[in-house]
Amino acid sequence: MQGDEERSKRDSDVDRWLPITSARNAKWWYSAFHNVTAMVGAGVLSLPYAMARLGWGPGVAVLITSWVVTLYTLWQMVEMHEMVPGKRFDRYHELGQQAFGEKLGFWIVVPQQLVVEVGVDIVYMVTGGKSLKKVHDLLCEDCKDMKLSYFIMIFASVHFVLAHLPNFNSISVVSLAAAAMSLSYSTIAWASATSKGVQPDVSYGSIASTTSGSVLNFFGALGDVAFAYAGHNVVLEIQATIPSTPERPSKGPMWRGVIVAYLVVAVCYFPVALIGYWMFGNTVEDNILISLEKPTWLIAIANMFVAVHVIGSYQIYAMPVFDMIETFLVKKLMFRPSWYLRFIVRNTYVALTMLSAICIPFFGGLLGFFGGFAFAPTTYFLPCIMWLIIYKPKKFSLSWFINWICIILGVTLMVLAPIGALRNIVLKAKSYKFFS
């Protein structure tokens, strides 16, 4: 009996130390800007390029469908967070274990979630480095050219400090600043595109010269759109920080924050995607800020805003990874919770993502690949499958039909998007000068 009490006390102490469960006093607006920071990231800047490969009709349809479907699946996850009275599913894999079983649920969810979160952090290392390099090149044309790898290391240096903030609530100021930056640079992107006007000889036809090229471009663009809707992989972890009682469950304030976040997402995504494509047509770059060269000072500010935003986004996606690693070390390997354990774990993670970004700086290709391979399951259809298993809606009911439609769309996206993205990665790798 005494051994059980000691074990229970240790587990309680560990939960108070771990990043996800150490603080449960967040307000609903924390949910709003955490979700904006998680979702509106580098992906928004690639949306005009995705539109150029999709075309007007399919492009608008894919954007709207993705917004609606992912809002629905996010609502499902918010609802399922406390579906068992007296218990909270604080982590994505815990919800998966409830639906699929202890072992199968863990192995279905955790590998995909890690691919998403680590993949996003690598992409954001690349994005942050490229944005800083762009600022340097715009403001100091006569300066000596510096390699991209140096700017990635400069960007990473910030995370060697911020990574030691213990939990989601402690990064709330960083996340709020990041959310504000995302709205700012998105506005700059579409407003600057509008001021430049429709470019001479603009074309909205196919980018590729062959049918197979057009099809593969279409597939890759689906991955870019999927990447843009990424917040589901951290939504339960964000909701875990909100206080909850039987009378006032956390899903109320969490859903309020999600609605605000998705309105901000719409304000950011649709103008950038549609106006950017309208003005530049199929000549738009995979990062629209590259297409916007003047006024120099404004584009430099926008790139600086991007760098600040992805600092916050990196931390949002890194926190669940820190939680997984620290949980494994403390609960499975029985390490003592300590500041130096956290110091080693988090610095090692930042260093590994930095090195990966230096070695694989193929921004556009990475967006499409991770968007299709990893985001489609965790964002588009895993919540629907879990909903069908847990709530068992009546066959052929409205809920049953909606969930199966989302599952079919998500599986199609998961299969097609990586095919096009791999082609883009190969093409970029061939043309890229390593460490340039």
N, C-alpha and C positions, 0 to 999 in steps of 0.2 A: 504493500500500500504506500509506504513512504517512498519507494522507488518510483511509483507512478506519479506521486505528487511532485517529486523533484523533476521528473521528465516533463510533466505538464508545465511547471514553472519555467524550465529552460526553453520549451517551445514558445511560451508566451513572451519571454524575454527576447528570443530570436525574432519573433514577429514584430516586436516593437523596434527592432534594429534594422530589419530588412526594408529596402526602399519603398515597396508598394504598400505595406501594411503599417508603417511606422507613424503615419499621420492621417487622421480622418476628420479634419476640421475645415476642409475646402468649401468654398461657397459656389453657387451655381455658375457665377461668371468665370471662375477658374476653369470649369468645364468648357466654357465658350472659347476662351483664348487658347487653352491647351489643344482643343480639337482643331481650331484654325491653324495653329502652329504645326500640328501633325499633318494636316491635309494640304494646305496651300503652301507648297514648297517649290522646288525647282521644276516640278511638273507643269505648272501653269505657263512657264515661259516656252515650253515645247508644244503647247496646244495649237498655235497657228501652223506650225510645221506638220502636226498631226492632221489638221484640217486640209493642208495642201495635198496630203497623200490619200485622204478619205474622199475629198470632194464636198461640194456644198450640201447636197441632200443627205448622203450617208453620214457626213461629219456632224451636222446639226442633230440628226437622229441619235447618233452614238453619244454625243455630249448630254443630251436631255435624258436619254434612257439611263445612262450611267448615274446621273445625278439622282434620278427617282429611285432606281434600284438600290443604290448604296445608302440612300437615306432610309429606305425600308429595312434593309438588313442591319443597319446601325440601330434602328429602333428595336429590332428583335433582340439584339445583344443587350441593350439597356434594360429591356423587360426581363430577360433571362438572368440578369445579374443576381436577383434575389428571389428566384422562382421557388426555392425550397425555404419554407419558414425558418427563421433563425440562422440561416447560413448565407454567406456571400461568396460568389464566385469572383474572386479578386483578380484572377489571371485567366487569360484566354484558354490555356491548357486545362485549367480546372473545370471550365464549362465543357470543353471537349471530353474530359474524363467522365463527367456526369452523363453525357449523351452516348458515348461510344464504349465506356468501360475504362477502368483504371489504367491499364497498360496500353490498349489500342488508342484511346483518346489522347494519351500523352504523345505517342509516336505519330499520330495523325497531325496534331497541332504544332508541337514544339519545333520540329524541323522546318516547317513552312514559316512559322513565325520568326525563327532565327534568320532564315534566308531573307525575309522581308526586312527585319530590323537592322541586321548587319549590312545587308545590301544597300539599304537607304543611307546608312551612315557613311558607307564608302562613296556612294554617289554624291552625298553632300560634302564630303571632303574635296572631291573633284570640283563641285560647283563653287564652293567657297574659295578654293584656290584660283579657279578661272575668273571669278568675279574680282578678286583682289588684283590679279594680273591685269584685267581690263581697266581697272581704276588707275593702276600704275602707268599703263601704256597711254591712256587718254590724257592724263594730267602731266606726264613727263615724257614728251615725245623725243626729247634729245638725250634722255637717260640711256644708260647701257641696258640692253635687253637682258631680262632675267628669265631663267628657265621656270616653267610651270611648277616643277617639283619643289622649288624654293617657296613659292607662294602657298602650296599645299602645306608645307611644314610650318609656315607662318600662321596659317589658319588653324592648324592642329595645336599650336602652342596655347591657344585660348582654352582648348578642351582639356589640356593637361591640368588646368586650374578648375574649370567649371565642373569637370567630371566628379569632383569630390564633394559637391553639394549632395546631401544625403538622400533626398526624396523629391517627389513631384512638387510638393508645396514649397520646397526651398528654391525651386527653379521658376516659381510663378512670375517673378519680375522679368526674368530672361524670356519666358514664354510670352508674356504680355508685350514686351518690346518686339519680339519676333512677329507676333500677330499683326501689330501695327505696321511693321516694315512690309509684310506681305501685301497688305492693302495698299500701301504707298507705292511700292514698285510696280504692282499690277496696274494701278491707276496711271502711273508715269508711262508704262508700256503702251496702253491703248490710247492715251491722250496724245503721246508723241507720235504714234502711228497715224492718228487722225490729223494732226497738224501737218504731217508730211504729205498727206493726201494720197490718192490712188496713183501708183507709180506708172510711168510711161510704159506702154506695151505690156501691161500686166496681163498675165494669163492664168486661167483657172483650170487648164487641162492637166493631163497626167504628167507627172514628173519623169517617169520612166519612159524609155523609148520602145519597150517590148511589153507584151501582155503579161508575161510571167513576172517582169519587174514591177508592173503596176499592182499585181496581186500580192506580191511579197511586201511591197510598200504599204499596202492596205492592212495587211496582217500586223506589220510592225507598228503602225499608227494606233491600232487597237491597244497594244501594250502601253504606249505613251499615255493614252486616256486612262487606262486602268491604274497606272502609276500615280496619276493625279488624284485619285480617290483612295487615299492610303490610311486614313485614320483608324480603321477598324482594328488594326493590330495592336493598338494601345488603348482602346476605348474602355475596356473593363478595368485596366490598371488605373486609368484616370478616374473612373467612377468609384474605385475602391477608396479614394481619398475623401469622398463626400460622406458626412455623417448620415446614419440611418437608424430609424426606430420603426417599430411596427405601425405606429400612427403616421409617421412621415418617412416613408422609404426613400432611398437615394435616387430612385428612378425619376421622381418629380423634378428636382433641381437639375439632374443630369440631362434630362430630355429638353428642359428649357435652354440649357447651354448649347445642346446639339442643334436646336432650331436656329439659334442666333448664329452659330458657326456655319451652318449650311446656307444661310442667307448671305453671309460674308463670302462663302465659297462661290455662290452664284454671281455675286457682284464682281468678284475677281476673275472667274473663269470665262464666263460667256463674252464679256466685252473684249478681253485679250484675244481669245480664240477667233471670234468672228471679225472684229475690226482688223486684227493683225493679218488675217488671211485676205480680207477684202482689199487692204492697201497694198500688200506685197505679192499676193497670188502665190504661184508655185516657186517663186524665188526666195521666199522667206527662209531664214536660217533656223536650225533646230533650237536656237535660243534667240528669241525675237529681239533681245537687247543688242545682239550683234548686228542685226539689220538696221537698227536705229543708231546712226553714227553721230548725229547732231541734234540739238546743241550739245557740245562736248560735256559741259559742266553737268547738265541734267542727266545724261546717260551715265556719267561717273557716279553721281549720287544714287541713281537707280541700282547700279551694280554694288555700291556700298550697302544699300538697303538689303539686297539679296544676300550679301555676306553675313550681315547681322541676323537676317531671318534664319538662314540655315545653321547658324550657331545654336539658336533655340531649338530648331527642328532636330538637329543631331542629338541634343540632350534628351528630348522627348522620346526618341526611339532608342537611345542608349540605356535609359533607366530600366526598362523591363529586362534588357540583357544583363545589366548589372545584378538585377534581382535574381535572375535564373542562376547566374554563376555563384553569387554569394549564398543563395539557398542551398545549392549543391555542396559547396565547401563546408558550410556550417551545419547543415542538417544531415548530410550523407557522410561526409568525410570527418565530421566532428571537429572542425577547426573552431577556435574560440573567436567570437565576433570581436573585432578590434579595428582600430583606425589603420594600422599598418597592413592588415589583410586587404582592406578596402583600397588602400593606396596602391598596392601591388596589382590587384585585379584591374582597377580602372585605368591606371597608367598603361598597363599591358594592352588593354583593349584599344585605347586611343592610338597607341603606337602601331598596332596591327592594322587598324583601319586606315591610318595614314600611309603606311607602306603599300597597302593594297591599292589605294587611290593613286599613288605615284606610279605604280606599275600598270594600272588599267584605267587610263584617263579617257575612256571612250564614252563620253557623257550621253549622247543621244542613243547609242546602242544599248547601254546599260539600262536606261529608262524603259525602253521597250521590252527588254528581256525580263527584268525583274517584275515589270508591270504585268506581263502575261503569265509567267511561270509561277509567281508567288502571290501577287496581290489578288488575282482572280479567285483562287480558292478561298483565302481568308476574308476577302471583302465581299465577293459577289454570291458565293453559294454555300460555303460551310455553315454560316448562320441559319440558312434555310433548311439544310439537312438536319441540323441539331433541333430546329423548331419542329420539324415533322416527327422526329424521334421522340422528343420530350412531350410535346402537347398533343400529338396524334390528331390533327384536324380531320374531320370526316372526309372520306374519299369523295372527290369531285365537288367539294365545297369551294367557295371563293378563295379561302386561305390556302387550300390544297393546290388549286390551280396557280395562284400567284407564286407560291414557293417553287413549284416545279418549273414554271416559266423562268424564274430567276436562276434556278439550277442549270437549266439547259443553256441559257445565255452565258452563264459563268464558265461552264465546261467548254463551250465553243471558244470563248475568249482565251481560256487557259491553253487550249490546243493550238490555236492559230497564231496568237501573238508572238510566242517565242520563235516560231519559224521565220517570220519576217525580221525579227530583232537580231537573230544570229547572223543573217545575211548582212545587216547593217554593221554589226560589230566587225565582221570579216573585212568589209570594204573600208571601214575607218582604220582598222589595224594596218592594212596595207599602205594607206596613205599617211599614216602618223609616224613622225620621227620621234623615237623613244627619248624621253626626258627633254623634249623640245619645249 
